[in-house]
Amino acid sequence: MALFKKRTVGKPGEWYYCLKHKKVEEGPECPAKDRFGPYASPQEAARAMDLVRERNLEWENDPRWHDRDGGAAEGED
C-alpha cells in the first residue's frame, strides 16, 4: 500500500500559484515542485511571488543568518 496518494483533484477553496504556468490555480493542478500554496484566496495566491520577495529580503537582512565575525561562510573562499 502506498504511503502517499497522489491528489489529482484539489479541494475547493485551496488556491495555489503555479511557478511553471505563472498563474493561480484552484486545487493542486500541477506537481508540488512547481507550486506555492495552499493559500486561502485567489488574491493571496496571486501575491505569492511578492510574498517570496518580502520574505527573502527579511531573511537577507536578519542578523541571525549572518556570521558574527563578518567572515565568509564555511566552504566559501
One Martini backbone bead per residue (centre of mass of N, CA, C, O) as a GRO file, in nm:
protein
   77
    1MET     BB    1   0.097   0.036   0.022
    2ALA     BB    2   0.073   0.358  -0.008
    3LEU     BB    3   0.161   0.643   0.166
    4PHE     BB    4   0.099   0.822  -0.091
    5LYS     BB    5  -0.142   1.011  -0.248
    6LYS     BB    6  -0.239   1.127  -0.545
    7ARG     BB    7  -0.364   1.438  -0.616
    8THR     BB    8  -0.587   1.531  -0.881
    9VAL     BB    9  -0.789   1.681  -0.687
   10GLY     BB   10  -0.895   1.957  -0.554
   11LYS     BB   11  -0.991   2.167  -0.317
   12PRO     BB   12  -1.210   2.373  -0.237
   13GLY     BB   13  -1.028   2.673  -0.152
   14GLU     BB   14  -0.760   2.593  -0.284
   15TRP     BB   15  -0.468   2.789  -0.343
   16TYR     BB   16  -0.235   2.838  -0.617
   17TYR     BB   17   0.100   2.889  -0.741
   18CYS     BB   18   0.228   2.856  -1.059
   19LEU     BB   19   0.553   2.850  -1.180
   20LYS     BB   20   0.521   2.741  -1.471
   21HIS     BB   21   0.242   2.917  -1.555
   22LYS     BB   22   0.190   3.180  -1.395
   23LYS     BB   23  -0.067   3.088  -1.200
   24VAL     BB   24  -0.376   3.052  -1.071
   25GLU     BB   25  -0.498   2.771  -0.871
   26GLU     BB   26  -0.740   2.533  -0.809
   27GLY     BB   27  -0.587   2.333  -0.674
   28PRO     BB   28  -0.371   2.065  -0.752
   29GLU     BB   29  -0.257   2.061  -1.079
   30CYS     BB   30   0.037   2.064  -1.000
   31PRO     BB   31   0.320   1.993  -0.891
   32ALA     BB   32   0.478   2.075  -0.599
   33LYS     BB   33   0.747   2.182  -0.741
   34ASP     BB   34   0.542   2.410  -0.908
   35ARG     BB   35   0.436   2.529  -0.615
   36PHE     BB   36   0.239   2.746  -0.417
   37GLY     BB   37   0.101   2.635  -0.110
   38PRO     BB   38  -0.174   2.706   0.033
   39TYR     BB   39  -0.438   2.936  -0.011
   40ALA     BB   40  -0.733   3.113   0.080
   41SER     BB   41  -0.695   3.286  -0.191
   42PRO     BB   42  -0.649   3.417  -0.502
   43GLN     BB   43  -0.514   3.680  -0.405
   44GLU     BB   44  -0.291   3.549  -0.236
   45ALA     BB   45  -0.170   3.376  -0.466
   46ALA     BB   46  -0.100   3.624  -0.652
   47ARG     BB   47   0.120   3.718  -0.413
   48ALA     BB   48   0.350   3.507  -0.389
   49MET     BB   49   0.602   3.657  -0.509
   50ASP     BB   50   0.593   3.893  -0.310
   51LEU     BB   51   0.627   3.725  -0.054
   52VAL     BB   52   0.901   3.610  -0.128
   53ARG     BB   53   1.054   3.877  -0.147
   54GLU     BB   54   0.997   3.971   0.144
   55ARG     BB   55   1.125   3.727   0.290
   56ASN     BB   56   1.406   3.745   0.167
   57LEU     BB   57   1.472   4.024   0.280
   58GLU     BB   58   1.444   3.950   0.576
   59TRP     BB   59   1.666   3.728   0.574
   60GLU     BB   60   1.904   3.901   0.461
   61ASN     BB   61   1.858   4.113   0.725
   62ASP     BB   62   1.916   3.889   0.929
   63PRO     BB   63   2.153   3.850   1.177
   64ARG     BB   64   2.114   3.534   1.230
   65TRP     BB   65   2.234   3.469   0.914
   66HIS     BB   66   2.509   3.584   1.013
   67ASP     BB   67   2.819   3.637   1.072
   68ARG     BB   68   2.979   3.778   1.343
   69ASP     BB   69   3.278   3.822   1.199
   70GLY     BB   70   3.231   3.864   0.869
   71GLY     BB   71   3.286   3.611   0.740
   72ALA     BB   72   3.291   3.348   0.566
   73ALA     BB   73   3.142   3.088   0.489
   74GLU     BB   74   3.148   2.775   0.485
   75GLY     BB   75   3.333   2.701   0.183
   76GLU     BB   76   3.431   2.985   0.142
   77ASP     BB   77   3.670   3.227  -0.034
   0.00000   0.00000   0.00000
